[in-house]
């Protein structure tokens, strides 16, 4: 009799412990299903720009560009995101794209409160325009006749 009672007690403990595990596994499965069906909600544009600035300072340009573009997707009228895109393109040597982003930033600038930052952008625009003009100029032609090329050996 004592053995049967002990066996029932052990069985009750095992079944009692298994029930919370089953409920936990069920809850995990349910939360996994919920997370799969929930759409991705991007952070506000200002937060994406803040993270992009962090990556830019760490010289992780692809990550920074991704965050700035995410900010543009969230709010296409948020001027600092264009500034960030311009800085990334400028550092990557993509002058034309940087110039376009800087101009868009200036177009969207709401007021003179960002005047100090805008001065830097004006300087960057002038520099990029000079670079683009210099790269588009044809090479100077010499007025003297070219020396005849030696035949290949």
PyMOL commands that set and color helices and strands:
alter all, ss='L'
color gray80, all
select helices_A, chain A and resi 2-37+45-57+61-74+79-92+95-108+112-136
alter helices_A, ss='H'
color red, helices_A
deselect
rebuild
show_as cartoon
